[in-house]
Amino acid sequence: MLHGTATSYCVFSRTWWRENADWPNGLEPCPGRKHTLAQHCTEDEAKRIASDWNLAHTPGRLSRKAEYDQEEH
């Protein structure tokens, strides 16, 4: 993991839909709450962690997926 003042990344998972019978297919676009998987990563580490997590987990109906974003300092 990264230490110091360089750019770091946080890896998280979240859903992209929520159940809503009024929408087509019963799904409304709605980015869910982020669930942290890793922090203080380099971008290469973050990409690998998110990719590995996505390969190991089925997204399901609500499309739960891992992604990453730059951390604020």
N, C-alpha and C positions, 0 to 999 in steps of 0.2 A: 504494500500500500504506500501511497505517496505521503511524504512529510515535507514541511517547509511552506514556502509561499507560492509555489507553482500552481497552475490551474488544476483543480481536482474535480471529480465527478461523483455523483450519488446515483446508485442503481436502485430502482424501485419497480414494483408491479402495481397494476391497477386495472380495473375493468373499463370498458369503453361504452357499455350500454346499460340501460336499466329496463326492467319490465314495465310496460305501459300498453294496455289493451287498445288505446286510442291511436297508436302508431302502427304503420305497416309491420307485419310479422310480430306485433306485440312488443317491439323494442324501440326505445327512444335513445338517441345519442346522449350520452352523459358520462364524461370522464369521471371515474370514481376516485375515492381517497387513495393517496399514495401509501404503499406499504414498503418501507425501506428494506432493501436486501443487502446493500453494502454502501459504505461511505469512504471518502478520501481516496478514491481510485484514480489512476491515470486513465486517459481516454481508452487506451488499448485494453486495460483491465476491465473497464466498465463495459465495453463492447463484448468482451468474452463472457463476462458474468451474465449479462442480459441474454446473450445468444444461448449459452448453456442452459439457463433457466427456462427459456422458451422451448428449447428442444425437449426438456424433461417434463414439461407441464402442458396439458391440453388446455387451450384457451376457453373451451366451453361456450355456452350460449351467450354469455355476457362479454366474451372476448377479453379475458384476463391475460395480460401480457406484461413482460418486463421491458423496461426502457431505462435510459439514463439521461441526466441533465447536469450541467455545470453547477457546482456548489458556489454559494455566495460567501465571500470572506469579509 
